[in-house]
Amino acid sequence: MILRLKLAFILLFLPNKLMANNIYFDEGLKLFNSEKFEEAKFKFEQNIVFNPKSEMSYLYLSKIFKNLKNKNLQEKNLNTVILLNPKNEEAIYNLAKLKLETSDYQKSKELNDRLNNICDKLCNQSKKLKIEIENLSKK
């Protein structure tokens, strides 16, 4: 009897908690698309409280910090995405671009090589970035 009550309790409340996590992310995404970056940032952070491994929340936080011109927090969030998913092409590409902006050509090249090895969707961008890195590192 007690086991059934516990099971019923879990079945009632677990879906609500999971749905709340998605609600924060979905609200953050809507706000991000409306360019309400501070409000979106708060929603993505709320999502992370409930789901610390929310790769997409960290990715969108990095995009917000890029728009807010905070390179340190942009990099921190991109590194977190890559830590959670070492094959996240967008995060690797964005971090390579960020490293290129800060004149860290070697790290940018390493990241782009890594992207090139795993690329599925961003192969063309990786090729363009390779040329950009080569051109800028010669100057």
Secondary structure, 3 states (H helix, E strand, C coil): CHHHHHHHHHHHHHHHHHHHHHHHHHHHHHHHHCCCHHHHHHHHHHHHHHCCCCHHHHHHHHHHHHHCCCHHHHHHHHHHHHHHCCCCHHHHHHHHHHHHHCCCHHHHHHHHHHHHHHCCCCHHHHHHHHHHHHHHHHC
